[in-house]
Each structure stands twice: as structure tokens, then as C-alpha cells.
Amino acid sequence: MKKSSKKNGLKQFKRNLPLHIMLLPAVALVLIFAYIPMYGLVIAFQNFNAAKGIFSNQKWIGFGNFTYIFTLPSIWNVFRNTLIIAVLKIIFGTLAAIATALLLNECSVKTVKKSVQTMVYFPHFISWIILAGVFTDILSPTDGVVNSFLGLFGVKPIYFLGDNRYFRGTLVITDIWKSFGYSSIVYLATITGIDPSLYEAAAIDGAGRWKQMWHITLPGMSTIIILLTILSMGNVLNAGFDQVFNLYSAAVYDTGDIIDTMVYRLGLQGAKFGPSTAVGLLKSIISLILISSAYLIAWKKFDYKVF
Amino acid sequence: MARRKREDDGFGSSRQIKSPAAKVFNVVNIIFLLILGLICLYPFWYEICISFSSNAAVNAKRVYFYPVEFSMEAFKYVLERRPFWKSLGYTVLRVCLTLPISMVVMCLAAYPLSKNNLVFRARTFYVWFFFLTMLFNGGMIPTYLLVTGLGLKNTIWALVLPTTVNVFNMLLLLSFFRNVPDGLEDAARIDGAGHFRTLFQIFVPISKPVLATVALFTLVNNWNAWFDGMIYMQSDKYPLQTYLRTIIFNFDFQSLTLEERVRLAQMNQKSLKAAQMVIGAIPILMVYPFLQKYFVSGITLGSVKG
């Protein structure tokens, strides 16, 4: 019995051999560039010597790197900044996207709707390098457009990118500016999918536009809103490396330094591979827990499957 | 009357009974949306204006809404710079390598994964193999050390290979492949086509929309990538966005000859930077209409699927 099932399995493998071959290149690349780095996280427990490389014997030092990173005065600050920035981005980003979708949906002039969509989706596709250049220009305290505008109302020039009081807010707002349009797409698509007869029935019952939005559109969107919010839980340690790295400076480390930028400075600039990997490992583990629970909840409650 | 009705966007005319309040709301809504759109575009427009204005106008802070004293000096200076062209070349090279390799590898992988678990039992294993990389990753330092250890540093492959397989894009392909009618596949099978021929002669031709989506996403990602260029390449091999970063943040002085420095001193830094940012964004501008045609379906599929 056992023998025949084994034979069966072999036969099936042979029949599906082309399928396995097709997967081979992708599997090999992912194995090398995703799984080996996962294994590479053991560096966190080593006194890593870069000259010897990742594949050779290194000196194991247990939790030495972890005790070291927790003696760094800035470490808690960095974790706090990451959480605050990421959570603010998630909350306000979601709200802005939903609001935009609702307003676009209410827009009765098609050409306006189309052109506004074209305009608000655009920033998503521009790199943070170029955007950092743009924002350093327009937010400059000496000749920036924003400060000239505020000056009309008697506001003194604000150093948005160099002042700890404003830096986090600037990060959150510029990030929302870049992504709210693009994030609204999925909400708008959901609204379009709502059964039109619901609106007709509501209109016959005398519900105005506002009531229709409140009692039909929003409830119709609730599932997707909850689902996407749950899934975004996996991102609370991703405060946006590309953005922060290109906008921050030593003057705003107090409020703007995040885990990823710290790992970069510690590891790639300071060549402290062990400690920086330790920070990275902490981040990866917490993210693993968060993302897995997000997917698990989404799967159990919403029958959401990734593959 | 009939024409107006056709313009209603699907919600039925009963919704279009307009009270004065509704009319006011409509107008306010339209104005608000247009302002929103302009806020999204103005920063780019501002940089375009700066890049086409004369030094004097920029220095006197006279440029806000349109180019003042039209001038192409900044563009001339940038286009004469060799490092600029070189970095552009590296970016084009990486796109030309990544795009075909990535598309082929991902199509090949998405096809078996779109099969039923009963037909392809090992699918579950492979799915978990890819899914785990979405849950956990080695992060910046181990990846850097790996690429260095493989001897890829300062070669174009350091920019190509690690990004070839994008699980998110593979998911897009997979969901599309899954919806290919079974009948087509069966017909191909009966005609004696193997899996490879079925993929390239049946699946790929009817999946053009999703292939376009994934190709455009890959293109934009590669065009905009800067971090890998910064950590893996030496400064004379920087791809465009990494090179732009050095310009925007003024790290570039060492590479200038004395003559260039003199000329640079006469130019306005601001309009120079602006000119390079504008050039750096031009390809995105050019593919944007095509992008827009496809990404809506892509993102809708994508955000409900990963």
C-alpha cells in the first residue's frame, strides 16, 4: 500500500516535471535573495567580521549585540518615532483616501472627475529622490513657496524639514500628498461595485445624497475599509525609509530617526554589522508577528487569501 | 433631455433630482476636487517653471506660476555633463535587463501556481515558499552582505538579480492566469501542446492587460530605484536616481573640474537641480498615460490580493 502511493507520487512528479522546471528560476532567485538573507540574520548573534564574509565561521557572542543596542541612548526614541510616524500615516492616509473616493464618486461632471483622477494619482509614481528635491525647494524657510504663502498671513518662516516641532507632521503630510490619490483607487472601485438599485430604493424612500452616502455608500465600503486597515497593521514598523532618508538631517533625529535609517547608519555607514542586524532582526520578528496576525484575521473573518 | 440622461453615471435619474443645496454641494465639490488636483501637480509645475527661468528671475524670487525670462541654460548645462548621461545609461541598462528577465521568470512561475492543487500537488509547498517571503525578510544588512559576498558589488547584476522576482507582481499574473478558461487549455492539450507552449501560445497572448500592468510597474520601480545603486555601486556607476540624489543634496563637487566649478558658480543651483529633476521624471510622464490605463485594474486586484 505504502509502496504504491510512493510510486504514485513519483509518477505524478514525473508528469508534472515541466511545472517544476518552470518554477525553478523563480525559486532559485528567491532562495538566494530572500532566504539566504533570512539565514544571514544570525549575524545578530555574532561578532561579525566583514573581511571573512557571510558564509564563513564567525565568532558567536550570544546576545551581546542586543545588550549593546539597548545601551544606545537613541534606541527607544527610534522605535517610538517609527511607531508614531507609521501609525499617523496609516490613520490619516486611510481617511484621506476614503474621503477622496467619496468626493470623486459624488462628482457629477465626468470630465472633471477624470482629470482630477489623473492629477491625484500622479505623485505616486515619482521617486522620493525627486520629491525630496521638490520639497526641500518649496518648504525652504528662505525662499520656499509655502513659507511665502504663509507669510501673506503674517506667519513667520517655518523650517519644516529642520525643526523638531514640525518634522513628523511634514513627513505625514507629504506622504499623504504622495499616496492619497493612488490609495483612493481601491475605495472608488468598491463604491462603483455597490448595487445601484440600493440607491434607487433609498431615493424613493426620500433619502437625500448625504443620507445615501451615510447609509449605503459607507456601509458598502466597510468590509474593504476594515480589511485594508487590518492588513496595514503589518506596516506599523515601516515608517517609510525612502522618504525619511531623503528628507531628514541630524537636526531632526530626535523626532525623525526611524528603525530603517538607524540600521543604515549603524550598519552600512558605521560598519557595525552585528548590532545593526540585531536591530533589523527585532524589526523583522515584530513585523512577522504583526503581518501573520493581520493575514490570519483577514483570512478567518473575511475569507481573504493571498494566493 | 435624453442627452442629459445618458450622462448620468449609472445611478439612475431618480438620484439626479436637484435641490438648491445639492447644486451648491456639486459646485463646491468640483472646486474642492480641482484644488486637490492642483495641489498634487503644482510642486512639479513649480520645478518646471524654475528650470526654464533665468538666473536673475530665480534669484529675485519672481518665479511662482510660470517661467520668467524663459531660458534653457540649466538644461544645456545638464545635458553637457558626462556623468549625467552615464548614469542615465546605467538606468536604461538595468531596465533593459530586468524587464525581460523578470517578465519571463515571473510568467514561468505564475503559470504552475495558477494550477489547481489537485492537478499540481506540490503547489501548496511552492505557495508557502513564496508566501513566507512576504511575512519575513532578512532586511538591509544581510542582503547587502550577501550581494557583496556573491561578488556582485559594482556590477549591474547587483541591481538586476535581487529585484527580479517580485512576489506581488507574480500574484497579479497568477490571479489573471487563474481566470483563463479551462476549455482553452484543454484544447491546447488535445492539440499536443506541452506546458511551455500552452503558457507562451495561449496564456501570454490573452493576458496582455496584466502583462502590461506588471511590465509598467517593473519599469517604474526600476526607474525610481536609488538605494541599491547607492550601496552597491561606486559613484562613477551610479544609476540616474542615485546620481540625482548626489546633485540634489550637493554631494557632487569633487567630481567637477575647475572649469565646471566656475561655470557652476555662475549658474543658479536651484534651476540646475530643477532641470535635472524634470529630466529625471520625463520617462514617468511619458509612460503615465499607459500606466493609468492599466494600473487601476492592477491596484484593485492587488490590494484585495496582497
HADDOCK unambig.tbl for C-alpha pairs under 7 A between the chains (distance, minus, plus):
assign (segid A and resid 16 and name CA) (segid B and resid 120 and name CA) 6.89 0.50 0.50
assign (segid A and resid 18 and name CA) (segid B and resid 195 and name CA) 6.61 0.50 0.50
assign (segid A and resid 19 and name CA) (segid B and resid 112 and name CA) 5.43 0.50 0.50
assign (segid A and resid 22 and name CA) (segid B and resid 108 and name CA) 5.05 0.50 0.50
assign (segid A and resid 22 and name CA) (segid B and resid 109 and name CA) 5.82 0.50 0.50
assign (segid A and resid 23 and name CA) (segid B and resid 108 and name CA) 6.26 0.50 0.50
assign (segid A and resid 23 and name CA) (segid B and resid 109 and name CA) 4.54 0.50 0.50
assign (segid A and resid 25 and name CA) (segid B and resid 105 and name CA) 6.20 0.50 0.50
assign (segid A and resid 26 and name CA) (segid B and resid 105 and name CA) 5.82 0.50 0.50
assign (segid A and resid 26 and name CA) (segid B and resid 106 and name CA) 6.73 0.50 0.50
assign (segid A and resid 26 and name CA) (segid B and resid 109 and name CA) 6.22 0.50 0.50
assign (segid A and resid 26 and name CA) (segid B and resid 165 and name CA) 6.32 0.50 0.50
assign (segid A and resid 30 and name CA) (segid B and resid 165 and name CA) 6.92 0.50 0.50
assign (segid A and resid 33 and name CA) (segid B and resid 162 and name CA) 5.60 0.50 0.50
assign (segid A and resid 34 and name CA) (segid B and resid 133 and name CA) 6.56 0.50 0.50
assign (segid A and resid 34 and name CA) (segid B and resid 137 and name CA) 6.60 0.50 0.50
assign (segid A and resid 34 and name CA) (segid B and resid 138 and name CA) 6.94 0.50 0.50
assign (segid A and resid 37 and name CA) (segid B and resid 138 and name CA) 4.55 0.50 0.50
assign (segid A and resid 37 and name CA) (segid B and resid 142 and name CA) 4.85 0.50 0.50
assign (segid A and resid 37 and name CA) (segid B and resid 143 and name CA) 5.14 0.50 0.50
assign (segid A and resid 37 and name CA) (segid B and resid 146 and name CA) 6.76 0.50 0.50
assign (segid A and resid 38 and name CA) (segid B and resid 137 and name CA) 5.69 0.50 0.50
assign (segid A and resid 38 and name CA) (segid B and resid 138 and name CA) 3.96 0.50 0.50
assign (segid A and resid 40 and name CA) (segid B and resid 138 and name CA) 6.74 0.50 0.50
assign (segid A and resid 40 and name CA) (segid B and resid 142 and name CA) 5.07 0.50 0.50
assign (segid A and resid 41 and name CA) (segid B and resid 138 and name CA) 5.97 0.50 0.50
assign (segid A and resid 41 and name CA) (segid B and resid 142 and name CA) 6.28 0.50 0.50
assign (segid A and resid 53 and name CA) (segid B and resid 149 and name CA) 6.15 0.50 0.50
assign (segid A and resid 54 and name CA) (segid B and resid 145 and name CA) 6.37 0.50 0.50
assign (segid A and resid 54 and name CA) (segid B and resid 146 and name CA) 6.65 0.50 0.50
assign (segid A and resid 54 and name CA) (segid B and resid 149 and name CA) 6.59 0.50 0.50
assign (segid A and resid 103 and name CA) (segid B and resid 29 and name CA) 6.78 0.50 0.50
assign (segid A and resid 107 and name CA) (segid B and resid 26 and name CA) 6.78 0.50 0.50
assign (segid A and resid 107 and name CA) (segid B and resid 29 and name CA) 6.77 0.50 0.50
assign (segid A and resid 107 and name CA) (segid B and resid 30 and name CA) 6.44 0.50 0.50
assign (segid A and resid 116 and name CA) (segid B and resid 33 and name CA) 6.55 0.50 0.50
assign (segid A and resid 116 and name CA) (segid B and resid 34 and name CA) 6.18 0.50 0.50
assign (segid A and resid 116 and name CA) (segid B and resid 37 and name CA) 5.25 0.50 0.50
assign (segid A and resid 119 and name CA) (segid B and resid 37 and name CA) 5.03 0.50 0.50
assign (segid A and resid 119 and name CA) (segid B and resid 40 and name CA) 6.36 0.50 0.50
assign (segid A and resid 119 and name CA) (segid B and resid 41 and name CA) 6.38 0.50 0.50
assign (segid A and resid 120 and name CA) (segid B and resid 37 and name CA) 5.31 0.50 0.50
assign (segid A and resid 120 and name CA) (segid B and resid 40 and name CA) 5.68 0.50 0.50
assign (segid A and resid 123 and name CA) (segid B and resid 40 and name CA) 6.70 0.50 0.50
assign (segid A and resid 126 and name CA) (segid B and resid 281 and name CA) 6.86 0.50 0.50
assign (segid A and resid 127 and name CA) (segid B and resid 224 and name CA) 5.14 0.50 0.50
assign (segid A and resid 129 and name CA) (segid B and resid 241 and name CA) 6.69 0.50 0.50
assign (segid A and resid 129 and name CA) (segid B and resid 245 and name CA) 5.96 0.50 0.50
assign (segid A and resid 130 and name CA) (segid B and resid 277 and name CA) 5.67 0.50 0.50
assign (segid A and resid 133 and name CA) (segid B and resid 248 and name CA) 5.82 0.50 0.50
assign (segid A and resid 134 and name CA) (segid B and resid 43 and name CA) 6.56 0.50 0.50
assign (segid A and resid 134 and name CA) (segid B and resid 47 and name CA) 6.95 0.50 0.50
assign (segid A and resid 177 and name CA) (segid B and resid 40 and name CA) 6.88 0.50 0.50
assign (segid A and resid 185 and name CA) (segid B and resid 296 and name CA) 6.66 0.50 0.50
assign (segid A and resid 186 and name CA) (segid B and resid 299 and name CA) 6.82 0.50 0.50
assign (segid A and resid 186 and name CA) (segid B and resid 300 and name CA) 5.07 0.50 0.50
assign (segid A and resid 189 and name CA) (segid B and resid 300 and name CA) 7.00 0.50 0.50
assign (segid A and resid 196 and name CA) (segid B and resid 11 and name CA) 5.57 0.50 0.50
assign (segid A and resid 199 and name CA) (segid B and resid 11 and name CA) 6.99 0.50 0.50
assign (segid A and resid 200 and name CA) (segid B and resid 12 and name CA) 6.92 0.50 0.50
assign (segid A and resid 200 and name CA) (segid B and resid 14 and name CA) 6.53 0.50 0.50
assign (segid A and resid 200 and name CA) (segid B and resid 15 and name CA) 6.97 0.50 0.50
assign (segid A and resid 203 and name CA) (segid B and resid 14 and name CA) 6.53 0.50 0.50
assign (segid A and resid 203 and name CA) (segid B and resid 15 and name CA) 6.26 0.50 0.50
assign (segid A and resid 267 and name CA) (segid B and resid 141 and name CA) 6.64 0.50 0.50
assign (segid A and resid 273 and name CA) (segid B and resid 141 and name CA) 6.83 0.50 0.50
assign (segid A and resid 277 and name CA) (segid B and resid 141 and name CA) 6.03 0.50 0.50
assign (segid A and resid 280 and name CA) (segid B and resid 139 and name CA) 6.17 0.50 0.50
assign (segid A and resid 284 and name CA) (segid B and resid 136 and name CA) 6.13 0.50 0.50
assign (segid A and resid 284 and name CA) (segid B and resid 137 and name CA) 6.37 0.50 0.50
assign (segid A and resid 288 and name CA) (segid B and resid 135 and name CA) 5.37 0.50 0.50
assign (segid A and resid 288 and name CA) (segid B and resid 136 and name CA) 5.49 0.50 0.50
assign (segid A and resid 291 and name CA) (segid B and resid 135 and name CA) 6.12 0.50 0.50
assign (segid A and resid 292 and name CA) (segid B and resid 135 and name CA) 6.58 0.50 0.50
assign (segid A and resid 306 and name CA) (segid B and resid 305 and name CA) 5.42 0.50 0.50
assign (segid A and resid 306 and name CA) (segid B and resid 306 and name CA) 5.58 0.50 0.50
assign (segid A and resid 307 and name CA) (segid B and resid 127 and name CA) 6.94 0.50 0.50
assign (segid A and resid 307 and name CA) (segid B and resid 171 and name CA) 6.93 0.50 0.50
